[in-house]
Amino acid sequence: AAVSGSIETQDVSPLATAVREVGEETNLGELLGDYDHLLNSGLHIDIAIDKSKGTFGGRMIRVYPFALTLPSEDIQLLSNIEMRGTEHDKMKFLTISDFLGMSDQCVPSLKRAFHHATSGRYLDLPQEIREWEGDRVNGA
């Protein structure tokens, strides 16, 4: 995950946590100013103990996924984004298709969290299923 963290007592919501963590771990606040309107949230995901490989002390972790939408045409902005602190040792921009095609190990359930935060927009679904969204006759 590019940015992750725990909900702290001063955080009034998962969104407040996401805004705080992005502010602590990147320079996006200086580049964008107010960016919380760019965050899209998704349904939370509970990651089972066996998937975390004991990393979190054998407890269940709940992930509240958010996707931050940046203007991809703004090369100047993208080239100026920096990570802060000691929680990350590198940063890499990927296209969505490269990210979804990744076979490298990454954070447990990261792709699932991405699909939750982007409302399934990038799921590879058959056209017939995609058309259900517009079906107003059968209750879809």
N, C-alpha and C positions, 0 to 999 in steps of 0.2 A: 504494500500500500504506500502511496506517495506520502500520505499524512495519516496518522492514526493516533489515538489516545484514549484515555479513560475519562468518564464523566466525573467531574469534581463537584464538591458540595456547592460551589458558587454558580455552577451551570444550571440554568433553569430548564433546559431542554437538550436533547441530542443536537439540535441545530446550533444552540449556543456553544456546545462543546466543539462542534465542527468548525465554527467561526474562530473560536479561541485557538484551537490546534493549528489551523491554517495560518493564523497570525503569528503563533509561536515558532512554527517550523519553516515558514517561508517569508519572503519579502512581498507577498502579494498585496498586503495592506498599503504599502508605499506605492506600488505600481498601479493599483486599481482603486484605492480608496475603499469605499463601502462595497463589499463583494458578497454579502450574504444572500442577495437576490439572485446570484448566479449559481447557488447551490440547489441541486435537485435531490430530494430524499426518496428513500425506498423503504419497503418493509424490512424490519429487523431480521437478522439471521442468528440463530443460536448454533454455535460451533461445538460439536461434541468433543469430549475429552480426548478420544483417540485421534482426532484430526489435529489437535494442537500439540501432539507428541510430548505432552508434559510441560511444554513451554510456560504455560500459565498456572503451574502448580497443581495440575490435575483438576481444575475447576472448569465449569461451562463458561464460555465467553459469549456475550451478546454483542453483535455488531449492528450498528445503525449506519447503513451505507449512505453516502452522499457523493454526488458527482458534481464537480465544479466545471462549468462550461466556460471556456475561454475563447475569445475570437481567434480562430486559427489563422486568419489572414494577417494578423498583426505580428509579423516576424520580429519586430523590435521588442514587443512585449515578451514573446516567448524566449528570446535570447537573453532577456534580463532577469528572468525568474531564477531565484537562488534558494537553496535549502539553508536552514540555520540550525545551529545547535549541534549536538553530538549524537542525535538519534539516527541519522542517516549518513552513509558514507558515499553515496552517489545518487544521481538523478538522471533519468533518461526519458525522453519523450518518445512515445510510440503512437502510430496510427491505431485506430480502434481495431482494424482488421489484424494488425500485427500483434496487438495485445491479446485478442481473442484466439489467435493461432499459436500463441506461446505454448511451448511444451515444457519450458523451464519450471522448476518448482517456485512457487511464490506463496504468499500469505494464504492460509487455508480458506477456501470458499471465496477468494477474491473475485473470480469471474462471476460467480453467482451474485455477490454483493453488487457488482457493476450492473448486472442485468436488473436487479431490484431498483437501483438508483436511477436507471435510465428507462424505467417502465417497460423493459423488454424490447425496446426499439431495435436493438441490434441482434436479437435472437434470430437464428436461421430457421424460420417457420415456413411451412408450405403456404402458398398464396391463399388456398381455401380457408385456412385458419385465420390468416390476416384479414380476410373479408368479413369474418364474424363481427368485427368491431362495428361495421356499418349496418349490421342486420338489426333493424328496428321492428321487424315483424315477429321474430321468434324469441324475443326477450334477451338477446345478447347484449 
